[in-house]
Amino acid sequence: MKIINKSNVKKLFNKQGIQCPISTLNLVEEHLSRLVNTMARNCKDGNVKRLTPELMWIALGRNYNKQ
């Protein structure tokens, strides 16, 4: 599943003067895919049906006591 636009990520690294080959971009994409998958699981475990900005703390796995 394509999570990121690799050319945009490469541009961000190049802007900082860092060369980023396709193999590294693939690793970045795999890492981000795992993070997004974890966020989705956190939402499911937190019984979130629609992720809104106010509920982002659940996706991030933060255990705040919201009142």
TASUL-V591406 format. One line per field, one symbol per residue. psi: psi as a letter, one per 20 degrees, with the letter a starting at -180 (. if undefined). A space follows every 10 residues. Layout:
BEGIN
psi: ???
END
This chain:
BEGIN
psi: pohrohhhgg hgghhjkppn rhhhhggggg ghggghgggg ghgghjkphp orhhjhhghi jpmqnp.
END
